């Protein structure tokens, strides 16, 4: 019940909702959606107000931060009202005006609050309203939040800041089926596992989206006038994405939930059935097994992507072709061309950015390797060799590329491996180029660019990003199968919290990152030995895309230590003055 406070900016609304992660087990979508009309452009919905309030306490306890100011204080006042059904579902529906657009900048929010009540008369009486007809009310918070209310029947009340909105709002049931259709399979999957949802009905929001995109395009064109090479491809990409969204978009959903083990955030988009964009997202994924082809060792980031489905191959081909076209004369046909040639035979890839014992001079990526799943390993390595050959000596955006590829350069554990390297040489008189070369040295060490080994392996290809024979041997052994990195307890625990049938999954090794930076004195933090990673997944199927995050609660508690002492306090007991 933020009312007037929610109208200040839509960003503040999103921020508040982001903090209010609800807790509970998976269940059906919020029942209140049956009362939300089909012309609602944006909807916030919660499973129950009780869990919504419990979420605030969970976050406050985890972060050791009080949450009693602003809209959260209004929520406290509403929850204290008699006649409110704390176990009921609630929603905020933003409605378009006569011109078809939602006026998010209006002095009074174009939103109707659908509130669950067990006793409507007691509820409005607690706010100073009358029990019949449309009544004016005041919530005693921050000088008083005023509005109008009416009884919808069936255990719900409608509240808004203007009489006209309440008066024109029917709030009758029977809209659940239409809203389920709008959400689509992907949105419904999020609804079934979330306790709090933020829904965008894209066709209803089309006028707002078009206006916002046109404004963004104008700003980018102004920037491009000063630096056309850098911005040309970005503008082309924005045009392509916006065209797809406006033409094919059906709904976008953010879902949030929390358990004792950690916090969940889902982002999903559903596209119209039969549309070109929906065609890219038509198959389930199986990325999880690819992590088992990587060595089980400390990692900063580990990821896997399943590219075996024809629709996924089509998506990557289209993206590569678009990138080449957007770069124009500056395109890099060697690397892009190799990707286009190899994607048909490439069924997936897993990547492990290993922890670096010492950052001083070794390079961030010197302990990194990849496994490429392919039935045509020889074709893949040949494509890579051709790509490096084509790129050698070329100048792209002011950098000359010096590349090399040597067949059968070395024997590693009885396997002949190829050796590759790539350096970017900038103009010595260009300070930006010199800065870029410093960055590449920080990433890849004294060699000044990526380089390593590549060779056929069990079921595919193994590639390292430094000339480290021991690491290459580990990669060749892991590629033979078994549990590999997939056996890591933290990855197994977090993976179980992510949606099934994943096309993409990635894990951020928070423990190993903190151990690394603590070891060189950048920070000082107590890192639990069993600290699990942050998990991220992508599911691209049934005409929609779903991206999910899971952050273990222990990670939040550990990262909170990075806030440091405040006001002389150690920041751990929340007792110091700010």
N, C-alpha and C positions, 0 to 999 in steps of 0.2 A: 504494500500500500504506500508507495512513494508519492503518488499523485503529483502535485505541483513540482516536487523535487525532480521527478523523472523528465520533465520537459526541458530542463536546462540544456542538456546535450544528450544525444543518443549514445555517445561514447561513455558517458557516466553510467547510463543504464546498463550497457554491456559490461562495464567494469564491476558494477555491483553484483550483477548476475554471476559473473565469473568467480566472485568470492563466495557465493552462496551455493556451494556444492552440497547436494543432499545425500543422506546415507540410507542404505537399505539394500535388500536383495533385488535381483532382476524381477520385473513384473510387466504387466500390460501398460500401454501408454496412458497418460493422464486422462481420467474419465471426463474431465471438464471440457475436453475437445469436442464432445458431443454438443456443447452449448456455443461453440465458436462459429460464427457465420463464415461462409465460403469466401466472402470478399475481404476478410481480414488479411492485411498485407504482412504484418509481423505479429507474432504471438509469443509471449512468455508463459510457460505452463509448468506447474509443479504437481508432483504426485500427491503429496499432502503438505499442508502448512506446518504440521508438527515436525516432519522430517526436514522441512525447509529451515525451521528454527533450530533444530538439532544440528544442522550443518554448521550454522554460525558458531555454536559452542565447540564443535569439533575443530574448526579452523582456529578459533580463538585459543583453544588449549594447545593445538599443534604449533601455532606461530607465537604463542604467548603474547598476543596483542588483543586489547579490548576492542570489541566491535559494537559500540553503543552510539556512535555518532551518525548524523545524516539519515539516509534511508533505512539503515539498520535500526536506528532508534525508533523510526516510524513503525517498523515491523514489530518491535517490542510492544509498542502502544496498541497496535491492532491485535496482537496475540492476547493481550490482557482484557479485551472486550468480552463481555458476556454475550452469549448467543452465537459466537463464532464456532464453527465446527473445525477444530484443529486437525481432525483426521480426514477432512475433506480436501478435494482437489481444487486448485485455483488457477486463474489465468489472467493475463493482461493482453487485450486484443487491440492493435492499432488499426484504425479504419480510414479509408480514403475519403477525401472530400468530394464535392460535386465535380471537380476537374479531373478526378481519377487518381490524383496524387495524394500521398500522405504528407502532411505539413509537419515535419519534425521540428521546425523552428517556431512553431506557433507558441504564443504566450501560454495557452492552455492545451495540454496534451490531447491529441485526437485518439484517446485510448479509453476503453471500457474495462473496468476491473470486474471479473466474475468471481465472486467470493462465496465460499461454502458457509452456510449458516444452519444451526440447529434450532434457533429461535430468532426469527427476523425481528420481531418486535423488541426483544431485549437487546439485539444487536444495534439497531438504529437509536434506541433510547439511550444507550451508552455513549452515543456520539451527539446527543442532543436533538435527534431527529424525531419525526412523527411516524407512527406505525402504518399509515395508509398513504396511497398515492406516491407521487414523487416528492421526496423530502430533502431539505438541505441539512447538511451535517458538518461537524468540525471534529477533527482528530487533534487532541491537545498535544502537539509536538512542534517545536521550533516556531512558536508564534501561532500555531493553528493551521492545519491543512484542511481546507474547505472543499466541499463538493456536494453532489446530489446522488441520491440512492433510490432504488425501488426493488420491491420483492419480485423475483422471477418465478417463484414457486419451485417445488421439487427440491428444496434445500439449497437454493442459490439466490444471491442478491447481485444487482448490477450497480456499480459506483462509477462516477466520472466527474470531471471538474466542471462540466457544463450541463445544464438542464437538457439542452437539445440532444446531446449524445445519449443520455439515459432514456429520454422520452422516445427516441427513435430506435432503441435497441430492443429487439424482441427477446433474445436469449432463450428461445425455445429449444427443445432437444431435437435430435434427428440429424445432426450435421456430422456425426462420427464417421459414417461411411465415406462421405465426400472428402473429409480431411484425411482419412486413411489413403484414399486414392491419390490425393495431392502429395502426401508424403512418399508414396511409392514403396517398393520393397526395401530400399536402402534406408529411407527415413523411418519406416516402421521398425526396422531392426534396431535403430538407435533409440526409438521411443520405448521399445520393450526392455531396454537395459538401463534407461536413464530415469532419474528422479526429478530432474529439472531440464526443461527443453527451451530452446529459442528457435522458432520456426520462421522462415521467410517463404512466402508464397510468391515465387518469382514472376509469374504472369501479372499478378496484381501490382507488384512493385516495379514492373517494367518502366513506367514513366519516370519514377525516381531514379532507377538504375541508369536509364538512358541519359538523363540530365547529369548525373554524377560522372558517367564515363565521358561524356562530351567535354565537361569541364576539365577532367584529368587529361584528356587528349590535347586540349588547348594549351595547358600548362607545359606538357611534354614537348609540344611543337615549339614553344617559346625557348625552351632549353636547347632543343635540337638546332635552332638557328645559330647558336654559338658553337655547338659541337655535334655536327650532323653525323659523323662516323659512329660516335658512341651511342647516340640516341636513336638512330634510324631503325636498328633491329628491335629495340625496345618498343618503339611506336608500332611497328608492324606486328609484334607479338601481342601487344595490348589490343590492337584491332581484331586480330584473329580470335583471341579469348573472348572479348566482349561480344563479337558476332555470334559465337557459339552459345554463350550464356543467354543472350537476349532471344535467340532463335529457338534454342532447344531446352533451356532451363525450365524445370518444373518446381523444384523446392530445394531449399538449403536448410540444414538443421545443425544445431549445436546441442549436444546432450552432455549432461554432467551427472556424476554420481560419486559416492564415496563409501568405502568400506573401512574396517579397522586396518586393513592391510595397505590402503592407499587411495589415491584419487584418480578418477577416470574423466577424460574429456574426449568426446567424439565430434568430429566434423564430417558432415555428409552432404552430398549433392545428388539429387535425382534428376535424370533427364527424360524428356518425353519419349514414350515408347515409339520405336521405329525411327527416331531422329538420328542424324549422322553422328552426333556426339555419343548418344546412348550405345551406338554400335561398337564403339571402342571398349566399352565396359560390359562385356557379355559373358565372361567366363570366370569361374572360381580359380583361386591361386593355391599354390602349394610351396611357398617359399621356405617354410620351416626346416625341411630336410637339408637344404643347402648349407645351413650353418654347421652341420655335422661334417662337412668337407673342409673345415678350417681347423687349424691347431687350437687346442684348448689351452690358452695362455692369457695373461693379463692384456686387456684391450681398452682402448679409449672409446672407440666406436666399432660396432660390428653390424653388418647389414646383409640382407639377402633379398633378391628379387627374382620372381618366377616369370620368365618371358616365353613360356612354351605355348601359350594360347595364341591362335592366329590373330585374334583381336588385339592382343597386346603387341604382337609384332607389327601389326598395322599401325598402331598408335605410335610406336617408336620410329617407324619409317616416316610417318607423316611429320613427326616432330623434327627429325633430322633434316628432311627435305625443306621444311619451313625455316630451320636455322640457316641452312645454306643460302636459301633465297633471300632471307632478311639481311645477311651479311654482304650480299652483292659482290662487288669486286674484291672485298676483303675476305671472302669465304676461304676456308681451309679445306679444299676438296680431299686432301690426303686422309686426314683423320675421320672426317664426316663420311667420306666414301667407304672407308673400311668398315664403319659401323653399319652402313646400309648393306654392304655385301655380306657381313657376318651375322646380321640379326636373324635371318631365316634359319641358320643352323645353330643359333645360340638359344638354348632353352632356359637359361638362368645364370645368375652370378651371385657369389657371396664375397664379401670384402671385410677384411679385418685390419683396422688401424691399431697396431699394437702399441702398448705402453713403451715409452722411451726412457731408459734408465737415467740418461743425462741429456739435458737440453742444450748444454753448452757445446756448440759446434757439431753435434751429431745430426741434427735435422729432425723435424717433427715426424716425417713420413719414412724414416729409415727402418722402421720395424713393421712394415705394412705389406700385405700380400692379398691376392685375389684368387678365387677359383671360378672358372667359367665352365658351365655345364654345356657340353656340345658333343654330338656324335661325329663331328668332322673337325677334329683337333688340328689336323694338318692344314686344312683350308683356313682355319682361324689364324694360325700362326703365319701362314703365307700372306693373309690379308694385312696383318700387323706389319710384316716386313715391307710390304708394298707401300703402306701408309707412311712409314718412316722414310722410305726412299723418296717418295713424292714430296714429302715436307722438307727434306734437307735443302738448305740454302735459300728457302723462300722467306720473304719478309711479309709479316702480317701485322697490321696496326703498329708499325714502327719497330717491330722486333724481328731480328733475323734468327731463324731456327737452324740449329746445328744438330742433326740427328745421326744416329748410327745403329745398325742392326747386323749382328754377326751370327750366322748359323753355327750350331754345334760348337759354341765357344768354350764350353767347359763341361767336365764330367762331375755330376753331383749324385752321389749315392747310386752310381751305376747308370745314370740317365744323362744323355747328351742334352744340354740346355743351351738355348740361344741367349745372347746378351744384347741389350738395347740401352740407348741413352738419348736424352733430349735436353738441349740447352737453349735458352732464349737470350740473345745478345742484343742489348739495347744501344742506342746512340750514346756514346760517352759524354756528349755535350748536353744531353737531355736529363735534367735532374729527376724527372718522373721515371725514366728508364733505369736510372741508377738505383732509385728506391725499389723498383720492382726486382732488380737483381739481388738486392739485399734480402728481400722477402723470400725469393726462391732459395737462397742459401740457408735461410732460417728453416725453410720447409724440408729441404733435401740435403743439407750439409754442404761440405766444401766443393762437391762436384757441380754445384750451381744449377741443378735441375734434376728431374726424375731419371732414374736409370735402374736396371735390374736384370733379372733372368726371366725367361719364359720357356715352358716346355709342355708337351702333351703329358697327361696324367690319367689316372683311372676315371673314365667317364667325361673327360674334358681337358682343361688346360689350367696350369698353375702359373701365376706371374707374381714376381716380387717387385718392390719399388726401391730397392737398394741392392747392391751387389753383395748380398749376404748369403753365402753358401749354406750355412747352418739353417737359416730361415727357409731357404728353398727346399732343403731336405725335409724339414718339418712339414712344409706344405705338400710335398709329394706323398709323404706317409699319410697325412690326414685325408688326402683326396681318395685314398683307397676305401674310405667308408668307415663305419663305426660311429661312435657318438660325437667325437670331436668337440668343437665349441658348444654344440647343442646340449652336451652333458653338463655344462656349467650350472650349478644349482640356482644362481640368481636368474639366469636366462630362462631356465625351466619354470621357475615360479612366476616371473613376470609374463612370460609367454602364455601361461595358462589364464592370465587376466585379460589378454587381448582377444579380439574376435577371431573365430576360426576361418579357414579358407583364405589365408592371407596371401596376397600377391607380393606384398612388400613388408618387410619387418626390419627394424633397426633397434639397437640397444646402445645406450650411452653408459659407459662404465664409470659411474660417478666415483666409486671407490678408487679405481686405478687413477683417475684424473686427480683426485684429491691427494692420493699418496704421492703422485709425481710432483705436484706443485708444492706440497708440504716438504718433500725431500730437499728442495732447493731453497727453502725459506721464504717462498712468496707468501704463504699463509700458514697459520697454525690452527689445526682443527683435529679433534678426536674422531677418527674414522673407524666405525665398527667393522670387524673382520668379515661379517656376513652381509654387508651393505649391498643390496640388490641394485641393478641398473634401472634407468628410466627406459620404458619400452614404447616404441612407436610402430604402428602398423598401417598398411594400406590395403583395402579390399576393393577391387575393381570388377564388379559383377552385377548382373540383373539391371543393367542400364544405369548404374549409379556408381559413385566413388565414395568410399568411407575411410577416413583417417582417424585413428584412435591413439590416444596417449594414456599411459598408466605411470603414475609417479608414486612409488612406495612411500608410505607415511614416514618411514625411518629416514628416507632421503630428505624429505622436507625438514625433519627435525635436525638432521646433520647439517644441512645447508644453512639453517637458521643461525648456526654458530658464526657464519661468515659476516654477520651484521656487525660484530665487534663490540667493544665496550661503548656504552652511551651514557653520558652524564656521570662518569665515574663508576657506573655499575658494570658488572661483567656481562650483562645482556642475557643471563641465563635464568634469572628468577623474575624478570619483569617488574622489579621493584624500584628501579631508578627513575628519576624525573627526566622528562624529555626536554 
